[in-house]
Amino acid sequence: MVITDILFDKDGNFLWASVAALVAFIAAVISIVNAVLTIRSNFKGNVTKARIEWIQEVRKKSADFIAACYDLFEFLELQSVDKIDSDSKKEIARLKNEVQKNGTLLILYFGPDSSKNNDFVVMIIEDLVKILTSRNLWMFRKVIPINTNHLDVLRDFLRLYFKAEWKRANGVLKNSKKVQAYLEKDKAYEKMLEIFKDRLEEYEQKNLDNYERTKINYEVLKDRQDD
């Protein structure tokens, strides 16, 4: 079939109805294409917006956690007496609670990822929370400020991480592989991972062991319920 078969009848008369149908068909195709392009554009825009909102929210939660840790470190450094009084005990309990609360909230934003960046962040947070909420915190307060190094690492790591994610949100880095390649070019990033390499492996193995124990306990409990 050629175009003339559509536009002219067998007697050679021009078919205006065919023209109208053809125009309507072309308009429909253009409309569908525009709709698809709009959906893609909106989806991309929504993803970008969501990513930027995530970065802003995690930045805030990170600042809250880091501030809570520094507040507790500072309070401990200012104590010169050996025996804790009731007021100091209450303040330490309050500061511990802030560290625990903000640390837990921050961890929820970092799920497992193939690059292990999120695992690294969670490991540092959990280590700090464990140190700063210890029952023996007051007893070892003179050596605990050394662990501000952990906090400095967390701050610097997040600064690099957020910068890379911001570039991804703005389209400079197209995907997670580009983000990782960008991070690996930074000497500070590589140094931090090198320093904590063994600790990260230990942390990951500990989590696997915990899951295995949970599985065993669950199976034991299930067997008892079946009995």
C-alpha positions as CSV (number, residue, x, y, z in Angstrom):
1,M,0.0,0.0,0.0
2,V,1.3,3.5,-1.0
3,I,0.3,6.9,0.3
4,T,-1.8,7.5,-2.8
5,D,-4.0,4.5,-2.0
6,I,-4.8,6.2,1.3
7,L,-5.4,9.7,0.0
8,F,-7.2,8.9,-3.3
9,D,-10.0,6.6,-4.2
10,K,-10.1,4.3,-7.2
11,D,-11.5,7.1,-9.3
12,G,-8.8,9.5,-8.4
13,N,-10.9,11.6,-6.0
14,F,-9.1,13.2,-3.0
15,L,-10.2,11.7,0.3
16,W,-10.4,14.4,2.9
17,A,-11.5,11.9,5.5
18,S,-8.3,10.0,5.1
19,V,-6.3,13.2,5.6
20,A,-8.2,13.9,8.8
21,A,-7.6,10.3,10.0
22,L,-3.9,10.5,9.2
23,V,-3.5,13.9,11.0
24,A,-5.3,12.4,14.0
25,F,-3.0,9.4,14.0
26,I,0.1,11.6,13.8
27,A,-1.2,13.8,16.6
28,A,-1.9,10.7,18.7
29,V,1.6,9.4,18.2
30,I,3.1,12.8,19.1
31,S,0.9,13.0,22.2
32,I,2.1,9.5,23.3
33,V,5.7,10.4,22.7
34,N,5.4,13.6,24.7
35,A,3.6,11.8,27.5
36,V,6.4,9.2,27.7
37,L,9.1,12.0,27.7
38,T,7.2,13.9,30.4
39,I,6.9,10.8,32.6
40,R,10.6,10.1,32.2
41,S,11.4,13.7,33.0
42,N,9.1,13.7,36.0
43,F,10.6,10.4,37.3
44,K,14.1,11.7,37.0
45,G,13.1,14.9,38.7
46,N,11.4,13.1,41.5
47,V,14.5,10.8,42.0
48,T,16.8,13.8,42.1
49,K,14.5,15.6,44.5
50,A,14.3,12.5,46.8
51,R,18.1,12.1,46.7
52,I,18.7,15.8,47.6
53,E,16.1,15.5,50.5
54,W,17.9,12.4,51.7
55,I,21.2,14.1,51.7
56,Q,19.8,17.1,53.6
57,E,18.1,14.9,56.2
58,V,21.1,12.7,56.8
59,R,23.3,15.8,57.1
60,K,21.1,17.0,59.8
61,K,21.0,13.7,61.6
62,S,24.8,13.4,61.3
63,A,25.2,16.9,62.8
64,D,22.9,15.9,65.7
65,F,24.9,12.7,66.4
66,I,28.3,14.4,66.1
67,A,27.2,17.3,68.4
68,A,25.8,14.8,71.0
69,C,29.2,13.0,71.0
70,Y,31.2,16.2,71.3
71,D,29.0,17.4,74.2
72,L,29.7,14.2,76.1
73,F,33.4,14.3,75.3
74,E,33.6,17.9,76.5
75,F,31.7,17.2,79.7
76,L,34.0,14.4,80.6
77,E,37.1,16.4,79.8
78,L,35.9,19.2,82.2
79,Q,35.5,16.8,85.2
80,S,38.5,17.0,87.6
81,V,37.1,15.1,90.5
82,D,37.4,11.4,91.0
83,K,34.0,10.8,92.5
84,I,30.9,11.5,90.5
85,D,28.2,13.5,92.2
86,S,24.5,13.1,91.6
87,D,24.2,16.1,89.3
88,S,27.1,14.9,87.1
89,K,25.5,11.4,87.1
90,K,22.2,12.8,85.8
91,E,24.0,14.9,83.2
92,I,26.0,12.0,82.0
93,A,22.9,9.9,81.7
94,R,21.2,12.6,79.7
95,L,24.2,12.9,77.4
96,K,24.5,9.2,77.0
97,N,20.8,9.0,76.0
98,E,21.4,11.7,73.3
99,V,24.3,9.8,71.9
100,Q,22.3,6.5,71.8
101,K,19.1,8.1,70.3
102,N,20.9,10.1,67.6
103,G,23.2,7.3,66.8
104,T,20.3,4.9,66.3
105,L,18.4,7.4,64.1
106,L,21.4,8.0,62.0
107,I,22.1,4.3,61.4
108,L,18.6,3.8,60.0
109,Y,19.6,5.9,57.0
110,F,22.5,3.6,55.9
111,G,21.4,0.3,54.5
112,P,23.9,-2.3,53.2
113,D,25.6,-1.4,49.9
114,S,28.1,-3.1,47.5
115,S,30.8,-0.5,48.1
116,K,30.6,-1.0,51.9
117,N,30.6,2.7,52.5
118,N,27.4,2.5,54.5
119,D,28.8,-0.4,56.5
120,F,31.8,1.7,57.3
121,V,29.6,4.6,58.5
122,V,27.5,2.3,60.6
123,M,30.5,0.6,62.1
124,I,32.0,3.9,63.2
125,I,28.7,5.0,64.7
126,E,28.2,1.8,66.6
127,D,31.7,1.9,68.0
128,L,31.2,5.4,69.2
129,V,27.8,4.6,70.8
130,K,29.3,1.5,72.5
131,I,32.2,3.6,73.9
132,L,30.1,6.6,75.0
133,T,27.2,4.6,76.6
134,S,29.4,2.2,78.5
135,R,28.7,1.7,82.2
136,N,32.3,2.3,82.9
137,L,32.4,5.6,81.1
138,W,33.2,7.6,84.2
139,M,35.9,5.3,85.3
140,F,37.8,5.6,82.0
141,R,36.8,9.2,81.2
142,K,40.5,10.3,81.0
143,V,41.3,8.0,78.1
144,I,38.0,8.1,76.3
145,P,38.6,11.5,74.7
146,I,41.2,9.8,72.5
147,N,38.3,8.3,70.7
148,T,37.4,11.7,69.3
149,N,39.6,10.5,66.4
150,H,36.7,8.1,65.5
151,L,34.4,11.1,65.5
152,D,36.8,13.0,63.3
153,V,36.9,10.1,60.8
154,L,33.1,9.9,60.7
155,R,32.8,13.6,60.1
156,D,35.4,13.6,57.3
157,F,34.1,10.4,55.7
158,L,30.5,11.8,55.6
159,R,31.8,15.1,54.2
160,L,33.3,13.2,51.2
161,Y,30.3,10.9,50.9
162,F,27.8,13.7,50.9
163,K,29.8,15.7,48.3
164,A,29.9,12.7,46.0
165,E,26.1,12.0,46.5
166,W,25.4,15.7,45.8
167,K,27.2,15.4,42.5
168,R,25.1,12.4,41.7
169,A,21.9,14.2,42.5
170,N,22.9,17.0,40.2
171,G,23.7,14.7,37.4
172,V,27.5,15.2,37.5
173,L,28.0,11.6,38.5
174,K,25.6,9.4,36.7
175,N,25.4,6.3,38.9
176,S,26.8,4.5,42.0
177,K,29.8,3.3,40.1
178,K,30.8,6.8,39.1
179,V,30.3,7.9,42.8
180,Q,32.6,5.1,44.0
181,A,35.2,6.0,41.4
182,Y,35.0,9.6,42.5
183,L,35.5,8.7,46.1
184,E,38.4,6.4,45.4
185,K,40.4,9.2,43.8
186,D,40.4,11.0,47.2
187,K,43.5,10.2,49.3
188,A,41.7,10.8,52.6
189,Y,39.0,8.3,51.7
190,E,41.6,5.6,50.8
191,K,43.5,6.3,54.0
192,M,40.4,6.0,56.2
193,L,39.5,2.7,54.7
194,E,43.0,1.5,55.0
195,I,43.2,2.3,58.7
196,F,39.9,0.6,59.5
197,K,40.2,-2.3,57.1
198,D,40.7,-5.0,59.8
199,R,38.1,-3.4,62.0
200,L,35.5,-3.4,59.2
201,E,36.2,-7.1,58.4
202,E,35.8,-7.9,62.1
203,Y,32.6,-5.9,62.2
204,E,31.1,-7.7,59.2
205,Q,32.1,-11.1,60.6
206,K,30.5,-10.3,64.0
207,N,27.3,-9.4,62.3
208,L,27.3,-12.7,60.4
209,D,27.9,-14.5,63.7
210,N,25.1,-12.7,65.3
211,Y,22.7,-13.6,62.5
212,E,23.8,-17.2,62.8
213,R,23.1,-17.2,66.6
214,T,19.7,-15.6,65.9
215,K,18.9,-18.3,63.4
216,I,19.8,-21.0,66.0
217,N,17.8,-19.4,68.7
218,Y,14.8,-19.0,66.4
219,E,15.0,-22.7,65.4
220,V,15.2,-23.7,69.1
221,L,12.2,-21.6,70.0
222,K,10.2,-22.9,67.0
223,D,10.9,-26.5,68.1
224,R,9.7,-25.8,71.6
225,Q,6.5,-24.2,70.3
226,D,5.9,-27.2,68.0
227,D,6.3,-29.5,71.0
